[in-house]
């Protein structure tokens, strides 16, 4: 999950998004979308009252939004298009939380 977040963040950044070939960009966006939906629909739905369930829900929503930035940004409402730096920063925070937890194991 952490790797999906980090790769999605890298591809969603404007300089990299412009230089990345479209098939690769769309593949990464699709994988990020699938990971986000898995977080929301499977893990979070079963553990919503726990810390990691809430973290899975929030990070899943951010991954779905970020995947839409990668695949087709025009699908998003204008306020989410304008909030891209905030969304990416929040996803980076969740990626750091997951990576730190994995490192401490």
C-alpha positions as CSV (number, residue, x, y, z in Angstrom):
1,X,0.0,0.0,0.0
2,X,2.8,2.4,0.9
3,X,4.5,1.7,-2.4
4,X,1.3,2.5,-4.3
5,X,1.0,5.8,-2.4
6,X,4.5,6.8,-3.1
7,X,4.5,5.9,-6.8
8,X,1.1,7.6,-7.2
9,X,2.5,10.7,-5.6
10,X,5.5,10.8,-7.9
11,X,3.4,10.4,-11.0
12,X,0.9,13.0,-9.9
13,X,3.5,15.7,-9.6
14,X,3.2,18.0,-12.6
15,X,6.8,17.8,-13.9
16,X,6.8,14.0,-13.9
17,X,3.2,13.7,-15.1
18,X,4.2,15.6,-18.3
19,X,7.2,13.4,-19.0
20,X,5.7,10.1,-18.2
21,X,4.3,8.1,-21.1
22,X,0.5,7.9,-21.2
23,X,0.2,4.1,-20.9
24,X,2.5,4.0,-17.9
25,X,0.7,6.9,-16.3
26,X,-2.7,5.3,-16.8
27,X,-1.5,2.0,-15.5
28,X,-0.2,3.6,-12.3
29,X,-3.4,5.5,-12.0
30,X,-5.4,2.4,-12.3
31,X,-3.3,0.5,-9.8
32,X,-3.6,3.5,-7.4
33,X,-7.4,3.5,-7.9
34,X,-7.7,-0.2,-7.2
35,X,-5.6,0.1,-4.0
36,X,-7.6,3.1,-2.8
37,X,-10.9,1.2,-3.4
38,X,-9.5,-1.9,-1.7
39,X,-8.6,0.3,1.3
40,X,-12.1,1.9,1.5
41,X,-14.3,-1.0,0.5
42,X,-12.5,-4.0,2.2
43,X,-10.2,-3.0,5.0
44,X,-11.8,0.1,6.3
45,X,-15.3,-1.3,6.1
46,X,-14.2,-4.2,8.4
47,X,-12.1,-2.1,10.8
48,X,-13.8,1.3,10.8
49,X,-13.8,1.7,14.6
50,X,-10.0,1.1,14.8
51,X,-7.1,3.4,14.1
52,X,-5.9,1.5,11.1
53,X,-9.4,1.3,9.7
54,X,-9.8,5.0,9.8
55,X,-6.3,5.5,8.4
56,X,-7.3,3.0,5.6
57,X,-10.5,5.0,4.9
58,X,-8.8,8.4,4.7
59,X,-5.8,7.2,2.7
60,X,-8.1,5.3,0.4
61,X,-10.1,8.4,-0.3
62,X,-6.9,10.3,-1.0
63,X,-5.6,7.6,-3.3
64,X,-8.9,7.6,-5.3
65,X,-8.6,11.4,-5.7
66,X,-4.9,11.2,-6.6
67,X,-5.6,8.4,-9.2
68,X,-8.2,10.7,-10.8
69,X,-5.6,13.5,-11.0
70,X,-3.4,11.0,-12.9
71,X,-6.1,9.5,-15.1
72,X,-8.4,12.4,-16.0
73,X,-8.4,15.5,-13.7
74,X,-11.5,16.9,-15.4
75,X,-13.6,14.2,-13.7
76,X,-13.1,16.0,-10.4
77,X,-15.0,19.1,-9.2
78,X,-13.2,22.4,-9.4
79,X,-12.5,22.6,-5.7
80,X,-10.7,19.3,-5.7
81,X,-8.7,20.3,-8.8
82,X,-7.6,23.4,-6.9
83,X,-6.8,21.4,-3.7
84,X,-4.3,19.2,-5.5
85,X,-1.3,20.3,-3.4
86,X,-3.2,19.8,-0.2
87,X,-4.4,16.3,-1.3
88,X,-0.9,15.2,-2.3
89,X,0.6,16.5,0.9
90,X,-2.0,14.7,3.0
91,X,-1.4,11.5,1.0
92,X,2.4,12.0,1.6
93,X,1.6,12.2,5.3
94,X,-0.3,8.8,5.2
95,X,2.5,7.3,3.2
96,X,5.0,8.4,5.9
97,X,2.8,7.0,8.6
98,X,2.6,3.6,6.9
99,X,6.3,3.6,6.0
100,X,7.3,4.5,9.6
101,X,5.0,1.8,11.0
102,X,6.5,-0.8,8.6
103,X,10.0,0.2,9.5
104,X,9.3,-0.1,13.2
105,X,8.0,-3.7,12.8
